[in-house]
Structure formats: structure tokens, C-alpha cells
């Protein structure tokens, strides 16, 4: 097994130089204002490009997809250009990198999303959950999340469109692929999890309905 670990492997059209994958890890190091990937991030990922594949830190697909202060986005021209620095640095080291696309849903606070109320599959607050905020005070820190509002069908279609655009932006930024963050209690998981989803329409109830949002995003 140890010999196989360092052997190349085919992943779709990509040939990875080994079978080691660096998982996504939130770092909150993007340039402010604007949540833009920067030179420090490019150096960080390039230093780890000996892995067969890097999956980037969670990257919000829209302004209201953001859960924590200083995490990077991929929905503006400036953000795309910032990520291009990162992908070019990784490729210069013969590495491959995917973008992890992220919408946190209810796992946020209005201070992180321009004062807006968070959205989720249902109007159910995440219990015993805190998020990191920077509200312009001298003491950024962790605060409790708030109650979200249930997404309308128009909201659902907008978020699906945001995922699509974020994927296109990732291609433009030079990423080799994308990963959808569908776990850990974030938005997609808030539809899948029966304890977070109390909807009675085609997006709630039976498992196949709770998987519908993920299916439509894909």
C-alpha cells in the first residue's frame, strides 16, 4: 500500500502524480475588504503542491453564502483574479487544485452577510453553534448564530444559479475541478438532514425529496 500511495492515479481527465489529497481547511486569510485570495494564500498552497491533489478551503459562492470572517469568495472579478494567482502558483509546482464551493446557509451571522438574515431549508436555528465575525470592532470573535428564514423556491433557484456561476468562475480562475461542500451542517446538508429540514414541499420529507436540492445543484 505504501508503494501505491506514491504512484500516479487517473482522476477523470487529470493524472495525479500521487494519491495524497490535501483536504479543505478554512484559514480566514483573505484580503479585506472583498474576501480576495492573495499572495500569502498562493504561497501557502504552492508549498503544499507536492500532494497529488489540493482541495481549497471553503470558498463562498455569493455574499450571503459566507459563514466566517475573512474567508475567500469566488463571485467577483477581483476574487477570480486572486484565485488565479493561487492556481498559477500551484501549477508552477506541478500540482493540481480543486475549488471547494461553499454555502453555509444558517451557519452564519448577519455581521458576516451585510446585515441580512441567513437562509436555510427551514426556519430552524442551529443549536450550540458559533461563528467567527469581524463587525468592525477592535475585538473580532465568536458569536452565536441566529434563526434563519426558510428559503422560498425563488431563493432555491437563485442559489442553484450561484453555484453554477461559481463553478464557471472556478474554471476561469484556473482550477482543475471543483468540490461541492455538502456536509458538516452547511446549506446542502441542511436540506439532506431531516432534523434541519422540516419542509413539506418537494424539497422536504422523504429522502429523495431532501436530496433534490443537491441533485439540482449538481
C-alpha positions as CSV (number, residue, x, y, z in Angstrom):
1,X,0.0,0.0,0.0
2,X,2.8,2.4,0.8
3,X,4.2,2.0,-2.7
4,X,0.8,2.6,-4.3
5,X,0.4,5.8,-2.2
6,X,3.1,7.5,-4.2
7,X,2.1,6.1,-7.6
8,X,0.1,8.2,-10.2
9,X,-3.6,7.8,-10.5
10,X,-6.1,8.9,-13.1
11,X,-9.0,11.2,-11.9
12,X,-11.2,11.9,-14.9
13,X,-9.0,13.7,-17.4
14,X,-6.4,14.5,-14.7
15,X,-3.4,12.4,-14.0
16,X,-2.4,13.0,-10.3
17,X,1.2,12.4,-9.6
18,X,0.4,10.6,-6.3
19,X,-2.6,9.5,-4.3
20,X,-2.2,12.0,-1.5
21,X,-5.0,14.6,-1.2
22,X,-4.8,17.7,0.9
23,X,-8.3,18.3,2.2
24,X,-10.0,21.8,2.5
25,X,-9.1,23.7,5.7
26,X,-10.6,27.1,6.5
27,X,-7.9,29.6,7.2
28,X,-9.6,33.1,7.1
29,X,-6.7,34.8,5.5
30,X,-8.3,36.5,2.5
31,X,-7.6,40.2,1.8
32,X,-10.2,42.7,3.2
33,X,-12.4,44.3,2.1
34,X,-13.6,42.0,-0.7
35,X,-12.7,38.4,0.6
36,X,-10.0,38.1,-2.1
37,X,-7.4,35.3,-2.3
38,X,-3.9,36.8,-2.1
39,X,-0.2,36.3,-2.4
40,X,0.1,34.7,1.0
41,X,-2.5,32.2,0.1
42,X,-0.8,31.5,-3.2
43,X,2.5,30.7,-1.3
44,X,0.6,28.6,1.2
45,X,-0.9,26.3,-1.5
46,X,2.2,26.2,-3.7
47,X,4.2,25.0,-0.7
48,X,1.8,22.0,-0.5
49,X,1.7,21.2,-4.2
50,X,3.7,18.0,-3.8
51,X,0.3,16.4,-2.9
52,X,-1.4,14.7,-5.8
53,X,-4.4,17.0,-5.3
54,X,-5.2,20.0,-3.2
55,X,-8.8,20.9,-2.4
56,X,-9.0,24.6,-1.5
57,X,-10.5,26.0,1.7
58,X,-14.3,26.6,1.6
59,X,-15.0,29.4,-0.9
60,X,-18.3,31.2,-0.7
61,X,-20.3,31.3,-3.9
62,X,-22.1,34.6,-3.1
63,X,-22.1,37.3,-0.4
64,X,-24.8,35.6,1.7
65,X,-23.0,32.2,1.5
66,X,-20.3,33.4,3.9
67,X,-20.2,31.9,7.3
68,X,-17.0,33.2,8.9
69,X,-14.9,36.4,8.8
70,X,-12.2,36.7,6.1
71,X,-13.0,33.5,4.2
72,X,-12.5,33.9,0.4
73,X,-15.2,34.2,-2.2
74,X,-15.4,33.4,-5.9
75,X,-18.2,35.6,-7.2
76,X,-16.4,38.9,-8.2
77,X,-13.9,39.6,-10.9
78,X,-11.4,40.6,-8.2
79,X,-11.9,37.3,-6.4
80,X,-11.4,35.3,-9.6
81,X,-8.1,37.2,-10.3
82,X,-7.0,36.5,-6.7
83,X,-7.7,32.8,-7.1
84,X,-5.8,32.8,-10.5
85,X,-2.7,33.7,-8.5
86,X,-3.2,30.7,-6.4
87,X,-3.8,28.2,-9.2
88,X,-0.9,29.5,-11.2
89,X,1.4,29.1,-8.2
90,X,0.2,25.5,-7.7
91,X,0.5,24.6,-11.3
92,X,4.1,26.1,-11.4
93,X,4.9,23.4,-8.8
94,X,3.3,20.7,-11.0
95,X,0.3,20.4,-8.6
96,X,-3.4,20.2,-9.1
97,X,-6.1,22.1,-7.2
98,X,-9.9,22.0,-6.9
99,X,-12.1,24.7,-5.5
100,X,-14.4,23.8,-2.7
101,X,-17.6,25.6,-3.3
102,X,-19.4,26.6,-0.2
103,X,-22.7,28.0,1.0
104,X,-23.1,27.9,4.8
105,X,-26.8,28.6,4.9
106,X,-27.9,29.1,8.5
107,X,-24.4,28.7,9.9
108,X,-23.6,32.4,9.9
109,X,-24.4,35.7,11.5
110,X,-25.8,38.9,10.0
111,X,-22.5,40.7,10.7
112,X,-20.9,38.4,8.1
113,X,-23.5,38.9,5.4
114,X,-24.2,42.6,5.3
115,X,-26.9,42.6,7.9
116,X,-29.1,40.1,6.1
117,X,-31.0,37.3,7.8
118,X,-29.4,33.9,7.0
119,X,-31.3,31.4,4.8
120,X,-31.8,27.7,5.2
121,X,-34.0,24.8,4.2
122,X,-36.3,25.7,7.1
123,X,-36.6,28.4,9.8
124,X,-34.7,26.3,12.4
125,X,-31.8,27.8,14.3
126,X,-28.6,25.7,14.6
127,X,-28.2,25.0,18.3
128,X,-25.0,25.5,20.2
129,X,-23.2,26.8,17.1
130,X,-20.9,29.9,17.0
131,X,-19.2,31.6,14.0
132,X,-16.3,33.9,13.8
133,X,-17.2,37.5,12.9
134,X,-15.5,40.8,12.3
135,X,-18.0,43.6,12.7
136,X,-15.5,46.4,12.6
137,X,-14.9,46.5,16.3
138,X,-11.5,46.0,17.9
139,X,-12.5,42.6,19.1
140,X,-13.5,40.2,16.4
141,X,-14.6,36.8,17.8
142,X,-17.1,34.1,18.0
143,X,-20.9,34.8,18.3
144,X,-24.0,32.6,18.3
145,X,-25.7,32.1,15.0
146,X,-29.3,33.5,14.6
147,X,-32.5,32.0,13.4
148,X,-32.6,31.7,9.6
149,X,-35.6,32.2,7.3
150,X,-36.9,29.3,5.2
151,X,-35.8,29.6,1.6
152,X,-38.5,30.2,-1.0
153,X,-38.4,28.4,-4.3
154,X,-37.1,31.6,-5.8
155,X,-34.3,31.5,-3.3
156,X,-33.5,27.9,-4.1
157,X,-33.3,28.7,-7.8
158,X,-31.1,31.7,-7.1
159,X,-28.6,29.6,-5.0
160,X,-28.5,26.9,-7.7
161,X,-27.6,29.6,-10.2
162,X,-25.0,31.0,-7.8
163,X,-23.4,27.5,-7.6
164,X,-23.4,27.3,-11.4
165,X,-21.7,30.7,-11.8
166,X,-19.2,29.9,-9.1
167,X,-18.2,26.7,-11.0
168,X,-17.7,28.7,-14.2
169,X,-15.7,31.3,-12.2
170,X,-13.5,28.5,-10.8
171,X,-12.8,27.3,-14.4
172,X,-11.9,30.9,-15.3
173,X,-9.6,31.2,-12.3
174,X,-7.7,28.1,-13.5
175,X,-8.9,25.4,-11.0
176,X,-8.6,21.8,-12.2
177,X,-12.0,20.9,-10.8
178,X,-14.5,21.7,-8.0
179,X,-15.8,20.0,-4.9
180,X,-19.3,20.8,-3.5
181,X,-19.3,21.1,0.2
182,X,-22.4,19.1,1.1
183,X,-21.6,18.1,4.7
184,X,-20.9,19.4,8.2
185,X,-24.2,21.1,8.6
186,X,-23.9,23.7,5.9
187,X,-26.6,24.6,3.4
188,X,-26.8,21.5,1.2
189,X,-26.6,19.3,4.3
190,X,-29.4,21.4,5.8
191,X,-31.7,20.1,3.1
192,X,-30.4,16.5,3.4
193,X,-30.7,16.3,7.3
194,X,-34.2,15.5,8.4
195,X,-33.6,17.3,11.7
196,X,-32.7,20.5,9.9
197,X,-35.3,20.2,7.1
198,X,-39.0,20.5,8.1
199,X,-40.3,21.4,4.6
200,X,-43.5,19.9,3.3
201,X,-42.9,20.6,-0.4
202,X,-40.8,18.7,-3.0
203,X,-37.6,19.6,-1.1
204,X,-38.6,18.0,2.2
205,X,-40.0,14.9,3.8
206,X,-38.8,11.7,2.0
207,X,-35.1,11.2,1.5
208,X,-35.4,11.6,-2.3
209,X,-37.0,15.0,-1.7
210,X,-34.3,16.1,0.8
211,X,-31.7,15.1,-1.8
212,X,-33.4,17.1,-4.5
213,X,-31.6,20.4,-3.8
214,X,-28.2,18.7,-4.1
215,X,-29.3,16.9,-7.3
216,X,-30.3,20.2,-8.8
217,X,-27.1,21.9,-7.8
218,X,-25.1,19.1,-9.4
